[in-house]
Amino acid sequence: QIVLEDGVAAMQGMLHDYVGHKGPRYLAIVTTMFVFILTGNLMGLIPGLKSPTANINVTLGCALTVAVYYHLQGVKEQGLGHYLKHFAAPPGAPIFLAPIMLPFEIISHLSRVLSLSLRLFGNIFGEDLVILILFSIIPFLVPLPMMFLGLITASLQAFIFVLLTTIYLGGAVASEHEQHEHGEMAAGEV
């Protein structure tokens, strides 16, 4: 129970840091993604099982789910017109740059899906493949160090996926005022 409470508190803290006061609304999706990806990653460490996240279809499905979700939440929070406006003219950019910025913003959002899915797939598939090769050479002690490393990789990849999801959510639901305020704080810290 203590571990679960600490995990939920960590997720809430991360959501508060990156999304702000609206963060608790997204606890369910972020926590579900973390548990699903972590469980899928760890399944490959059990002999005879393969990680579902070592399949590009699973990771692409997770990435598409995140992309659709954060865009829907952005539209819900800001309205369709206001949300689409930030693609053409991000906060702080002059309006005359909109024709140049729009294609870059669209490519940026499409590359997020590609990045999320390929990063998770590549790391877990590579790890499973190395463990399988080591296990086929000498089945007992040789794969153990790599399997231990797999515990760390599985947790780290689930955390990275969820962290990026949280950052994308924060960018989608933040109003122009909040984004401008956050930009000033970041510039002041440097």
N, C-alpha and C positions, 0 to 999 in steps of 0.2 A: 504494500500500500504506500509506503514511504517513497519507493522508487517511482511509482506511478504519479504520486502527487508532485514530486520534484520534476518529473518529465513534463507534466502539464504546466507547472509554474514556469519552467524554462521556455516552453512554447508561448505562453502568455507574455513573458518578458520580451521574447524576440518579436512577437507581433506588436507589442506596445512600442518597441524601439523603432521598427521599420514602417509600421502602418499608423501608429499614433493611437488616439483614443478610440478609433473604430476597430482596432485590432481584435478584441475579443469576439467580434462577429464571425471571424474567419478561423477560429480555433478548431472547429470540427473538420474542415477540409484539410487544413495543414496537418493536424494530428493524424487524420486518416491516411493521408499520403505518406507520412513518415512511417507509420506502422506497416502499411502495405509494402512499401519499398524495402524497409528493413527486414521484414519477414521473408520477402521474396529473395533478397540478397543472401540471407542466412541459410535458406533452404539448400543452396548449392554446396554447403559445407557438410551436409549429411550424406554419407555414402549411398549411392543409388538414386539420389534426387538431383535434379538440375534446377538452377535458379530461373524462375520465370523472368526475372529482369535481365537475363542473358539472352533474351529474345527481343529483337528490335521492335516487334509488334506491341509488346507489353510496354516498353519504355516510351514508344511513340504515343500509345494510348494515354499514358500518364501525362505526357507533355501536352498533348492536345486538350486533355481535360483541364489542365491548369490554364492554358492559353484561353480557351473558351470561357472559363470561369472568371478570370481576372478582367477580360474584356466586358463580360456581362455585368460584373460588379462596378466597373468604371462607368458604363452607361447608366446603370441604376443610380449611382451616387451623383453623377454630374449632369445627366441628361445626354441624349444622343448628339445633339449639336455641339455642346461644349466638349464632350469627350472626343469627337472627331476633329474638333478645332485644334486640339493639342498635337495631333499628328502633323498638321500643316504648319503650325506656328507654336513650337514648344515655348514654355514660359521663358522670357528673357531674349527670345530671338526676334529680330525685326520682321514685320509682316511681309516685306518685299522678298524675303528668302523662302516664302512658303512653297513656290513651285520646285525649289531645289530640295527643301527639307522633307516634303511629303514622300518621295520615293525612298529616301534614306530611312525614314521612320517606319515605313511599311516593311522594308527589307530587315530592319532591326527587329521588328516584332516577329517576323517569320523565322529569323535566325534563332530567336529564343527557343522555339519549338525544336529546331534542329539541334541546338546546343544541349538542351535538357535531355533529349532522348539519346543522342549519340554518346554523351559523356557517361551516362549511367550504363548504357548497353556496352560500350567499349571496355570500361573498367571491370564490370562483373563478368562479361564473356571472357576477357583475357585472364582474369583470376581463375575462373572455372577451368579454362583450357590448360593453364600451367599446373593446377592441382591434378587434373586428369593425366597429363603427361608424366608428372612425377609419380603418381600412383601406379601407372602402367609399368614404370621402370622398376621401382622397389615399393611394394604396396604398404609397408608398415611405417617406418620412422621418417623416411625422406619427405613425405607430403606434410608432416605435422607443422614445421615452421611456416610453410606457405598457408596452411589452414589457419594458423594463429593470425597471420597477417590478414587473412580473409575476414576475420572478425572485425578488425580495425577498418578495413576497406569498406565492408558492408555498412558499418555504422556511419562512417565518414561520407559515403556516397548518398545515403539517405538524408543525412543532415544538409549536405550541399544542395540537394534537390529541393528540400523544404525551405532552406534559406533563400534560394533564388525565387521560389514561389512567393515567399513573403515579400521580397523586394519588389517583384513585379506587381503584386497586389497593392503594395503601398504606393507605387507610382500611378496605378490605375485609379485608385479611389481618392487620392489626394486632390483637394481643390487647388486652383491656381494660387490662392493666397498661401496655403500650406506649403506648396512646392517652392514658392518664392522665399518664404520664411526659412525653410530647410536649407535652401541654397545659400542664404546669407549666413546661417549658422556654420555651414560647412566651410564657407570662405573665411569666416572669422577664426575658425580653428586652425587653419593653415597658417 
